[in-house]
């Protein structure tokens, strides 16, 4: 019995030849912007379609079709597995999909780009680049001392694919790397690991803190006044996870009070960030519009994850990036 694979028609235009070349026993069902499937020349509503493997690629997001595509998934007669382009599954629609018995795979494709974003911003804050530019403009020949990453402590909160990619790059610089995760299990790219119970202790030692954890009941708003009170005055906070992890008012108060040095924020609550939000103009805050994923290798990794996973699924093998329903 062939495996039924569903995807947006633009996704199939993009990946179809490579998918056919795999020689898998599959039948592809594509849906259009009217949320209808084209089957044997007929336009069919999702409620009449059973799907074994549903690929929700970034084409639906780029085309402004995201919510409609989610509705297609929800309206299908059945969906065995959903592979999505999102890394985080805090959107309530994923819980609805999971509650219908659908297995969900998230995406690790963004992790490389996001980790490079983290390193780029951290390096530009650690090194006195702005001061060097000013001295160049003034034609001043003056040494500018800087902190070496190899003598710094990095704290990564969350150790999924993104946290792991960040840790690999930090480790390459020779820094001490600590992670907070659900279980205090270490690895060859981590010097120390603990749980949220250890967070306060780790914060006091951290030079750079990277938020890479999921948004859930435990983590919502956990970056609060107490969090900021524990930081070193020269600490840097980088958030590439979810905006709702941070109490913005507490963060602004801490920055104004010089309790830590700088915040790099790529995610916000809400998004887009309103034009009148104080974060836009705060001198110690860098605002980027949820763009850390936008490296030029992301789409190739999204595609490859799908091709690898559909091959595993069609051959009855375990699939990658499957998320425990309890974590959705």
Secondary structure, DSSP 8 states (H G I E B T S, - for coil): --EEEEEEHHHHHHHHHHHHHT--SEEEEEE-TTSEEEETTEEEEGGG-EEEEEEE-HHHHHTT-HHHHHHHHHHSSEEEEEEES-S---SHHHHHHHHTT-EEE---TTHHHHHHHHHHHHHHHHS-HHHHHHHHHTT---------GGG-EEEEE--SHHHHHHHHHHHHTT-EEEEE-SS----TT-SEEE-GGGHHHHHHH-SEEEE----STTTTT-BSHHHHHTS-TT-EEEE-S-GGGB-HHHHHHHHHTTSSSEEEES--SSSS--TT-GGGG-TTEEE--S-TT--TTHHHHHHHHHHHHHHHHHTT---SSB--GGG-
